[in-house]
Each structure stands twice: as structure tokens, then as C-alpha cells.
Amino acid sequence: MKPIKNKLTLATCSLLSQHSGSALAIENAWEVDTSFLYYDEADDRVSVAKFVAGVGGDVTDRDRVSILTVLDTMSGSTPSGAVKTSGGSVTTTGASGGGGTGVSDPNASALAKFDDTRLGNSLTWTHQHDNNWTVSYNGAVSIENDYRSFSAAVTVDKETAKKDYRFTVGLAGTYDQIFRVGAGSTPVPLTQIADNEFAGEGEKNTTDLILGLTHVINRRTVGQVNLAYSLAQGYLTDPYKVFSVVDIATNRPIDDSSYYESRPGDRQRTSITFQLNHQLYPSNNIIHGLYRYYTDDWDVNSHTFDFNYRFNLVDTNYFETRLRLYAQSKASFYQNEFYVNNTAGLDPTTLFPEYISADYRLDDMYSVTPGIRYGREVGKDGHLRARLEYMYQSFKHSEFDTNKAIIFQIAYSKRF
């Protein structure tokens, strides 16, 4: 469930690459924004309920503050990395906690149950300097059953005198603590689950840097390009993911065949994002187009296309259609299972590579997400939004070759 957890973390500098640049500052105004998001995968897999409440406003003629609180509840089951034919089940905690820590079978089941709750808070202070300089300071804390995250970020924006160009530089640092529920520690990589070999808490440090340029091309068109770089170091292995050792002759897992995965201790990520927003004439409908290329030193490369078309209706109502396309290549150390010649009687651990993971999120995959959104003004200075999306993912090598999910969100904001 880590992809959902990561995608729902509080905004830091790394999220600037997804900024539309279309937000409008409301002078001397306060605004309260609330939303509820529900994410539900098919076949009783992952379910997420996310509550968000934020408030922001001007405290001086040059300073603006915003506070955001996020509460997530997550449950269901998620692929553990073990092959489906391994049989048996374990009571080890799943992807995000829940369950116990004693092993009832040396072979992990292909789906692991979990239950997790996350509470996050962030504070952002923005100061407007002379000569069109703006500096924002952000701090965030996120606490889960098995994860603690602390981050700080500084973002600097500079607009030209004509305000047709805006340059952005952002720097963020994050410190994470990772541990299994109940055990309070992390398993030793490449060890059997039945051996119960554990080390201390995992620690991870991440630095994010972003460079951005926004250009007002004309009165109806705004373009944006962002270059982002991220360096993560420390414990990057998932403490809940395993892989199966399979007999090459029978294509079945051997006894005591489930082992904890192992990933490199650092990861460098780079992405470049292009975005174009255009208002049509004379309909005043709006087109949003985005393309992002991502690459990292785990050999994961991805392409993202995101297209939105907004129909402006009467009385400030609007209806928007969306299509998101995503494709990625697998990590260099991804293997759905590890094959051995069981008749040779060799200890399989002597054959393991330094890094191996059967986590389906590191597989070759593509995703298609169509969706719709509706928004309207409610009363005086109120804004109601709702969106519904369907996500389809296909994986090339994973035991679970497809994943389907429904995403629903409703939000309401009020200006004072």
C-alpha cells in the first residue's frame, strides 16, 4: 500500500512539480477548504478514506499563513511479493500494519492484510518581499502505525516586472523512521520469514530540489516547465515485502521459500514536467495539458500524460473531463520469483543477488485513468467540487497482473 501512502503525504517541495500555477491570491481574505477522498480497489484489496481540512489567510499585508491537516484510514489486502502457489498464510503484519508478528507458516501468502491510520499536519508561511520576490517556508509532520515523517521546505518565487515570467526554486528535506507494527523494528533483508531476524528501526533522509519557470504567453495561455531532483538515502526496503524461491523443475515454491526483500540504500530521481493551460475563445472553455518524464538510478523510467478539458457552464458552474496515461519500466532488481535447482541441494541464500524485490509496484506497468469533475459556486464565496475517476493498471510480470480502482472526492471551500 506504500504507493497510496506516499501519494497522500503532505505537500513539500517535491509536489511543486504538480502545481498548476493557476491559483489566485485573494487579498486580505481567509479561506477554509475541506475535502473527503475515497479510494477503493477491486477484489477487496486496498481501501482508503482521506479527510483533509485546511485554513489560510493574510496575517499582514505581506504575510500569508496556511495550516493543513490530513487524516487517512487504510485497510484491505495488498500483494506481499510471494507467488500465489506458495500456500499457507502468515500472521506477520501486512503492508501497513495490522495483525500480529508471529509466523504460522514459513511461506507467505500472496496477499497480506493490513490496517493503518495516518495523521499529518503542515504549516506554511509566505512572505512577499519587494521587487516581486516571494518566499514560502513549510514544515510538516506525518505519523502512522509504522512510519514517522518530518519535513521542512523553502520555496522562492521571483516574478519579472511585467509579471509575464515567474522563476521558482525550492528545496526540501525529509527525515523518515520506518518500523513494523508490533515488532518496532525492521526485518534483516534476504532472511527467511520463519527465522524472525530483525534489526532496529529504519531511517531515511530525502532531499528534494525543484527549478521552475512559468510564462504567461498571452492573455489566454500559460506555460510551465519544472525540473525536479530527489536523493533518498538510508532504509529504502519495504519491511513487509517478500519474495518466493521457486524450484525451476516444478515451477513450485520449495519449503521455507519466503524471504524478505532487499533494495539499494540510495535512490536518485529526476523528472521534467511540461504543462500548458489555455482558455479557448469564444467559449472560454479551458484545456490543461501535462507531460512528465521521470527516471531514476533503479532503472525505473516513466512517462505521464494528463489531459483535462473544462466546460464552463452557466452561473459559474463547470464540468471537466480528464484522461491520465502512465507507463513505466521495471526496476533493475525486480524479479517476480527467484528460481533455483532444488535437486542440487544448494542453500538458496548463497545464490541471492545483493538486491531483489518482487514488489509489483517496481514491475513494468501501464495505467489508464479517465475521470470527470463538477464544480459550482454555492452561496456567497462558497465553492463545491466533486470528481469521480476509474483507474486501470496492468503489470507485465507480477502475480497480480491487473489492478482496478474507483476514486471519488468531494470538496468544499469558503472564503471570508
LOGU-889201 format. One line per field, with one value per residue (C-alpha): residue number from 0; z, x, y. Coordinates in steps of 0.2 Angstrom, whole numbers. Layout:
BEGIN
pos (NUM  ...) .
up (Z  ...) .
east (X  ...) .
north (Y  ...) .
// end
This chain:
BEGIN
pos (0  1  2  3  4  5  6  7  8  9  10  11  12  13  14  15  16  17  18  19  20  21  22  23  24  25  26  27  28  29  30  31  32  33  34  35  36  37  38  39  40  41  42  43  44  45  46  47  48  49  50  51  52  53  54  55  56  57  58  59  60  61  62  63  64  65  66  67  68  69  70  71  72  73  74  75  76  77  78  79  80  81  82  83  84  85  86  87  88  89  90  91  92  93  94  95  96  97  98  99  100  101  102  103  104  105  106  107  108  109  110  111  112  113  114  115  116  117  118  119  120  121  122  123  124  125  126  127  128  129  130  131  132  133  134  135  136  137  138  139  140  141  142  143  144  145  146  147  148  149  150  151  152  153  154  155  156  157  158  159  160  161  162  163  164  165  166  167  168  169  170  171  172  173  174  175  176  177  178  179  180  181  182  183  184  185  186  187  188  189  190  191  192  193  194  195  196  197  198  199  200  201  202  203  204  205  206  207  208  209  210  211  212  213  214  215  216  217  218  219  220  221  222  223  224  225  226  227  228  229  230  231  232  233  234  235  236  237  238  239  240  241  242  243  244  245  246  247  248  249  250  251  252  253  254  255  256  257  258  259  260  261  262  263  264  265  266  267  268  269  270  271  272  273  274  275  276  277  278  279  280  281  282  283  284  285  286  287  288  289  290  291  292  293  294  295  296  297  298  299  300  301  302  303  304  305  306  307  308  309  310  311  312  313  314  315  316  317  318  319  320  321  322  323  324  325  326  327  328  329  330  331  332  333  334  335  336  337  338  339  340  341  342  343  344  345  346  347  348  349  350  351  352  353  354  355  356  357  358  359  360  361  362  363  364  365  366  367  368  369  370  371  372  373  374  375  376  377  378  379  380  381  382  383  384  385  386  387  388  389  390  391  392  393  394  395  396  397  398  399  400  401  402  403  404  405  406  407  408  409  410  411  412  413  414  415) .
up (0  0  -16  -9  7  -2  -14  0  10  15  2  2  -11  -22  -25  -33  -49  -50  -47  -60  -56  -58  -40  -37  -22  -13  -4  14  13  23  16  23  12  16  6  8  -4  -5  -15  -17  -27  -34  -27  -9  -10  -4  3  8  16  17  26  23  32  28  33  26  26  27  43  37  20  16  25  22  33  29  40  33  42  34  42  32  36  25  26  15  7  -5  -14  -2  -16  -13  -28  -27  -27  -11  0  19  27  39  54  51  48  31  20  33  50  57  63  74  72  74  59  57  41  33  16  15  7  -10  -2  15  25  33  43  45  51  47  54  46  49  39  42  28  30  14  14  0  -2  -13  -31  -34  -23  -13  0  7  22  26  40  40  52  47  60  55  64  56  49  55  44  47  33  30  14  7  -9  -18  -32  -42  -55  -68  -68  -81  -72  -88  -81  -64  -58  -44  -34  -20  -8  5  17  24  38  40  53  47  58  58  69  84  81  82  70  53  46  40  21  12  28  29  37  49  56  64  61  65  66  73  66  48  44  28  23  7  -1  -15  -27  -39  -53  -61  -75  -78  -93  -97  -116  -119  -110  -113  -112  -98  -100  -86  -85  -69  -66  -50  -42  -27  -17  -4  7  21  23  6  8  12  28  23  6  2  -12  -16  -20  -34  -40  -58  -62  -55  -55  -37  -22  -11  8  18  2  8  11  15  0  -1  -10  -13  1  -10  -25  -36  -45  -59  -68  -80  -82  -95  -93  -104  -99  -112  -112  -129  -137  -138  -127  -113  -110  -103  -109  -97  -104  -95  -99  -86  -89  -74  -72  -58  -54  -51  -70  -67  -82  -84  -95  -89  -100  -91  -101  -94  -103  -93  -100  -92  -89  -84  -67  -64  -65  -74  -80  -83  -91  -88  -95  -87  -96  -87  -91  -83  -85  -71  -58  -62  -47  -49  -50  -48  -40  -38  -47  -41  -45  -29  -34  -32  -13  -13  0  -10  0  -7  -24  -20  -28  -17  -21  -26  -24  -31  -26  -41  -40  -47  -62  -80  -80  -88  -81  -89  -78  -85  -74  -73  -61  -57  -48  -44  -33  -18  -9  -6  -9  -7  -19  -21  -31  -34  -45  -50  -58  -63  -63  -73  -71  -80  -74  -85  -73  -57  -49  -49  -67  -66  -53  -54  -43  -41  -34  -28  -20  -14  -8  -1  1  9  8  22) .
east (0  15  11  -5  3  17  5  -6  8  8  14  33  44  43  25  29  31  12  7  -4  1  -17  -21  -27  -22  -36  -30  -35  -45  -46  -52  -57  -55  -61  -62  -65  -57  -62  -51  -57  -48  -57  -57  -57  -39  -35  -47  -43  -53  -44  -50  -42  -45  -35  -36  -26  -26  -17  -9  -1  -1  14  12  0  -1  -9  -12  -17  -22  -24  -31  -30  -38  -32  -36  -38  -25  -11  2  16  28  25  19  1  5  15  0  -1  -3  7  1  15  9  4  8  4  2  -12  -12  2  20  22  24  11  19  36  29  20  3  2  -10  -6  -19  -16  -24  -17  -21  -11  -12  -2  0  9  11  16  21  23  31  30  46  50  53  41  51  40  47  37  43  34  35  26  24  16  13  7  6  23  30  35  40  47  50  54  55  59  52  57  47  53  42  48  42  28  23  24  38  40  55  54  67  63  72  65  72  63  68  58  58  51  47  35  19  22  40  45  60  63  67  85  85  86  82  68  52  52  69  62  78  75  86  82  71  75  79  79  84  77  82  71  76  65  68  53  48  31  27  11  12  -3  -19  -27  -11  1  15  26  41  48  64  65  79  77  90  85  97  95  82  73  67  49  49  33  38  44  49  47  61  54  60  65  60  42  39  33  40  51  49  53  54  48  62  62  67  82  84  98  102  100  90  92  76  75  59  55  37  29  12  1  -16  -26  -43  -52  -61  -76  -82  -70  -68  -51  -38  -25  -11  4  18  31  46  54  70  80  96  85  81  63  58  41  30  14  1  -13  -26  -41  -55  -66  -83  -88  -107  -119  -119  -100  -103  -91  -89  -72  -66  -49  -38  -22  -10  5  19  35  49  54  67  84  82  64  60  43  51  69  72  84  88  81  89  106  103  111  107  97  104  121  114  104  109  113  96  80  61  45  35  23  25  43  37  34  17  5  -10  -26  -37  -52  -62  -75  -76  -90  -89  -100  -102  -113  -120  -108  -90  -93  -86  -91  -81  -83  -74  -75  -61  -58  -40  -34  -17  -8  8  19  27  18  7  -7  -6  -20  -27  -43  -49  -63  -58  -71  -68  -79  -73  -80  -71  -77  -69  -71) .
north (0  11  20  26  32  41  49  55  63  81  94  98  105  89  92  108  99  95  113  121  138  144  148  166  175  184  199  201  185  169  153  136  121  104  88  69  56  38  26  8  -6  -21  -39  -32  -25  -8  5  22  36  53  68  85  102  117  136  150  169  185  190  206  215  205  188  174  158  141  126  109  93  76  60  44  27  12  -6  -21  -33  -30  -41  -47  -52  -70  -81  -87  -105  -104  -109  -106  -89  -79  -68  -56  -38  -33  -18  -5  -14  -24  -42  -50  -53  -72  -84  -98  -104  -102  -97  -80  -79  -69  -56  -48  -39  -23  -9  8  26  42  59  73  92  105  124  136  154  165  182  195  205  220  218  204  191  179  166  152  141  124  112  95  80  64  49  32  15  10  26  44  58  75  88  106  116  133  140  156  164  179  187  199  217  214  198  188  176  168  159  146  137  125  115  102  89  75  63  46  32  15  0  -14  -14  -24  -28  -10  -14  -20  -37  -42  -42  -58  -69  -81  -75  -90  -85  -69  -60  -41  -26  -9  5  10  28  38  55  63  80  87  101  109  123  130  143  149  160  170  168  178  183  166  154  150  138  130  119  111  101  91  81  70  60  47  38  26  12  11  -8  -11  -21  -30  -36  -54  -65  -83  -96  -107  -124  -122  -140  -140  -121  -123  -114  -125  -127  -112  -102  -84  -72  -53  -42  -31  -14  -2  11  26  32  47  53  66  72  86  92  102  110  121  129  138  146  144  159  162  148  152  133  128  115  108  98  90  78  72  61  53  42  35  25  10  10  15  26  33  44  53  61  71  80  90  99  111  116  132  131  145  153  149  130  119  102  94  78  70  57  51  39  32  19  14  1  -11  -9  -17  -29  -33  -52  -60  -75  -82  -99  -112  -130  -139  -156  -148  -146  -129  -116  -103  -89  -91  -88  -72  -56  -41  -33  -42  -37  -44  -28  -26  -8  -10  -20  -15  -7  5  14  22  34  43  54  68  83  95  112  126  141  139  154  168  164  145  133  114  102  83  71  53  43  25  18  3  -4  -18  -26  -37  -50  -48  -62  -50  -43  -30  -18  -8  6  19  36  48  65  79  96  112  129  145  162  175) .
// end
